């Protein structure tokens, strides 16, 4: 999940990661193919309510935790291609 958050931080709309426990040097720019892998990892964690996530998150904080992961997934989603269906120039 931390790797997904670091990946999302480099995507348009991503929140910067600023923590006193983080690296002192800037992170390298990650490859775009990591976005899909990070999204898949988050989807797997979110889909297994009885799995490891249930041990990480207090049941009272579950909805907020899911909202945070959904936000990361929205940022990680590949940008939609906008292909014009027709040329609208006069």
C-alpha positions as protocol buffer text, in pm:
chain_id: "A"
residue {
  index: 1
  type: UNK
  ca { x: 0 y: 0 z: 0 }
}
residue {
  index: 2
  type: UNK
  ca { x: 290 y: 234 z: 70 }
}
residue {
  index: 3
  type: UNK
  ca { x: 436 y: 166 z: -274 }
}
residue {
  index: 4
  type: UNK
  ca { x: 97 y: 238 z: -430 }
}
residue {
  index: 5
  type: UNK
  ca { x: 77 y: 569 z: -241 }
}
residue {
  index: 6
  type: UNK
  ca { x: 427 y: 664 z: -361 }
}
residue {
  index: 7
  type: UNK
  ca { x: 331 y: 575 z: -717 }
}
residue {
  index: 8
  type: UNK
  ca { x: 6 y: 774 z: -694 }
}
residue {
  index: 9
  type: UNK
  ca { x: 198 y: 1074 z: -560 }
}
residue {
  index: 10
  type: UNK
  ca { x: 368 y: 1103 z: -899 }
}
residue {
  index: 11
  type: UNK
  ca { x: 43 y: 1087 z: -1097 }
}
residue {
  index: 12
  type: UNK
  ca { x: -164 y: 1389 z: -1197 }
}
residue {
  index: 13
  type: UNK
  ca { x: -394 y: 1465 z: -905 }
}
residue {
  index: 14
  type: UNK
  ca { x: -183 y: 1264 z: -661 }
}
residue {
  index: 15
  type: UNK
  ca { x: -116 y: 1389 z: -311 }
}
residue {
  index: 16
  type: UNK
  ca { x: 248 y: 1449 z: -225 }
}
residue {
  index: 17
  type: UNK
  ca { x: 397 y: 1213 z: 31 }
}
residue {
  index: 18
  type: UNK
  ca { x: 574 y: 1401 z: 306 }
}
residue {
  index: 19
  type: UNK
  ca { x: 679 y: 1202 z: 608 }
}
residue {
  index: 20
  type: UNK
  ca { x: 966 y: 1235 z: 853 }
}
residue {
  index: 21
  type: UNK
  ca { x: 1036 y: 862 z: 807 }
}
residue {
  index: 22
  type: UNK
  ca { x: 1071 y: 889 z: 429 }
}
residue {
  index: 23
  type: UNK
  ca { x: 1384 y: 920 z: 219 }
}
residue {
  index: 24
  type: UNK
  ca { x: 1586 y: 1239 z: 239 }
}
residue {
  index: 25
  type: UNK
  ca { x: 1647 y: 1242 z: -136 }
}
residue {
  index: 26
  type: UNK
  ca { x: 1366 y: 1282 z: -392 }
}
residue {
  index: 27
  type: UNK
  ca { x: 1221 y: 958 z: -525 }
}
residue {
  index: 28
  type: UNK
  ca { x: 1306 y: 863 z: -884 }
}
residue {
  index: 29
  type: UNK
  ca { x: 1033 y: 899 z: -1142 }
}
residue {
  index: 30
  type: UNK
  ca { x: 844 y: 571 z: -1158 }
}
residue {
  index: 31
  type: UNK
  ca { x: 752 y: 395 z: -1480 }
}
residue {
  index: 32
  type: UNK
  ca { x: 391 y: 439 z: -1595 }
}
residue {
  index: 33
  type: UNK
  ca { x: 339 y: 62 z: -1594 }
}
residue {
  index: 34
  type: UNK
  ca { x: 363 y: 67 z: -1214 }
}
residue {
  index: 35
  type: UNK
  ca { x: 32 y: 255 z: -1201 }
}
residue {
  index: 36
  type: UNK
  ca { x: -164 y: -49 z: -1316 }
}
residue {
  index: 37
  type: UNK
  ca { x: 26 y: -283 z: -1082 }
}
residue {
  index: 38
  type: UNK
  ca { x: -34 y: -52 z: -786 }
}
residue {
  index: 39
  type: UNK
  ca { x: -405 y: -31 z: -871 }
}
residue {
  index: 40
  type: UNK
  ca { x: -429 y: -410 z: -897 }
}
residue {
  index: 41
  type: UNK
  ca { x: -258 y: -451 z: -560 }
}
residue {
  index: 42
  type: UNK
  ca { x: -499 y: -209 z: -394 }
}
residue {
  index: 43
  type: UNK
  ca { x: -797 y: -382 z: -555 }
}
residue {
  index: 44
  type: UNK
  ca { x: -678 y: -716 z: -418 }
}
residue {
  index: 45
  type: UNK
  ca { x: -634 y: -579 z: -66 }
}
residue {
  index: 46
  type: UNK
  ca { x: -975 y: -410 z: -73 }
}
residue {
  index: 47
  type: UNK
  ca { x: -1158 y: -717 z: -204 }
}
residue {
  index: 48
  type: UNK
  ca { x: -1052 y: -945 z: 81 }
}
residue {
  index: 49
  type: UNK
  ca { x: -1230 y: -811 z: 390 }
}
residue {
  index: 50
  type: UNK
  ca { x: -1136 y: -1120 z: 592 }
}
residue {
  index: 51
  type: UNK
  ca { x: -773 y: -1111 z: 477 }
}
residue {
  index: 52
  type: UNK
  ca { x: -470 y: -918 z: 601 }
}
residue {
  index: 53
  type: UNK
  ca { x: -646 y: -582 z: 578 }
}
residue {
  index: 54
  type: UNK
  ca { x: -885 y: -682 z: 854 }
}
residue {
  index: 55
  type: UNK
  ca { x: -586 y: -702 z: 1086 }
}
residue {
  index: 56
  type: UNK
  ca { x: -446 y: -365 z: 978 }
}
residue {
  index: 57
  type: UNK
  ca { x: -753 y: -149 z: 1012 }
}
residue {
  index: 58
  type: UNK
  ca { x: -971 y: -86 z: 1314 }
}
residue {
  index: 59
  type: UNK
  ca { x: -1330 y: -180 z: 1221 }
}
residue {
  index: 60
  type: UNK
  ca { x: -1444 y: 171 z: 1315 }
}
residue {
  index: 61
  type: UNK
  ca { x: -1196 y: 321 z: 1066 }
}
residue {
  index: 62
  type: UNK
  ca { x: -1277 y: 72 z: 786 }
}
residue {
  index: 63
  type: UNK
  ca { x: -1493 y: 309 z: 577 }
}
residue {
  index: 64
  type: UNK
  ca { x: -1236 y: 590 z: 594 }
}
residue {
  index: 65
  type: UNK
  ca { x: -961 y: 344 z: 505 }
}
residue {
  index: 66
  type: UNK
  ca { x: -1160 y: 222 z: 203 }
}
residue {
  index: 67
  type: UNK
  ca { x: -1226 y: 583 z: 98 }
}
residue {
  index: 68
  type: UNK
  ca { x: -853 y: 656 z: 111 }
}
residue {
  index: 69
  type: UNK
  ca { x: -775 y: 350 z: -101 }
}
residue {
  index: 70
  type: UNK
  ca { x: -1050 y: 444 z: -348 }
}
residue {
  index: 71
  type: UNK
  ca { x: -891 y: 788 z: -377 }
}
residue {
  index: 72
  type: UNK
  ca { x: -552 y: 629 z: -451 }
}
residue {
  index: 73
  type: UNK
  ca { x: -712 y: 400 z: -708 }
}
residue {
  index: 74
  type: UNK
  ca { x: -884 y: 694 z: -879 }
}
residue {
  index: 75
  type: UNK
  ca { x: -549 y: 871 z: -912 }
}
residue {
  index: 76
  type: UNK
  ca { x: -375 y: 555 z: -1033 }
}
residue {
  index: 77
  type: UNK
  ca { x: -638 y: 482 z: -1300 }
}
residue {
  index: 78
  type: UNK
  ca { x: -491 y: 537 z: -1642 }
}
residue {
  index: 79
  type: UNK
  ca { x: -604 y: 861 z: -1803 }
}
residue {
  index: 80
  type: UNK
  ca { x: -900 y: 819 z: -2031 }
}
residue {
  index: 81
  type: UNK
  ca { x: -822 y: 870 z: -2395 }
}
residue {
  index: 82
  type: UNK
  ca { x: -1029 y: 1140 z: -2552 }
}
residue {
  index: 83
  type: UNK
  ca { x: -1083 y: 1048 z: -2911 }
}
residue {
  index: 84
  type: UNK
  ca { x: -1315 y: 1281 z: -3096 }
}
residue {
  index: 85
  type: UNK
  ca { x: -1596 y: 1095 z: -3265 }
}
residue {
  index: 86
  type: UNK
  ca { x: -1617 y: 1358 z: -3538 }
}
residue {
  index: 87
  type: UNK
  ca { x: -1459 y: 1689 z: -3630 }
}
residue {
  index: 88
  type: UNK
  ca { x: -1678 y: 1971 z: -3504 }
}
residue {
  index: 89
  type: UNK
  ca { x: -1500 y: 2254 z: -3685 }
}
residue {
  index: 90
  type: UNK
  ca { x: -1732 y: 2480 z: -3891 }
}
